Amino acid sequence: PALYCAWATMAGDRDLALRLFEEGFAAYDRPRFHQCLEYRQDRAEGPAAGPFFANLGGMLLGLCFGLTGLVVDDGEPESWARRPITLPTGWEAVRIERLWIRGRSARLVARQGAERAELSFS
């Protein structure tokens, strides 16, 4: 479910993307330590089970690639941003302060409505 939000943004539906983020990831988060559970406590009985790393990994992949439009291939990293940015309703940007790409430090910013994400190297 963590990837549903990214799919909705690729279809251009910001409202659905927000709803699916809340239902597909945020609803699994439990306070105090932000533990991501294996199942939603509002839909299953029993003790909380977590952390659920598959949901955490799916959410991170969705943020890094799905919402930013990056397609990693053997080409130059500057060509990886391939589509306009659509984010869930209310989101202004996805910012990743440091990525390591081919031994170089990079920053990624995907702003709502931008033609492409910005990937800059330092």
Secondary structure by P-SEA (a helix, b strand, c coil): ccaaaaaaaaaccaaaaaaaaaaaccccccccccccccccccccccccccccaaaaaaaaaaaaccccccccccccccccccbbbbcccccccccccccccccccbbbbbcccccbbbbbcc
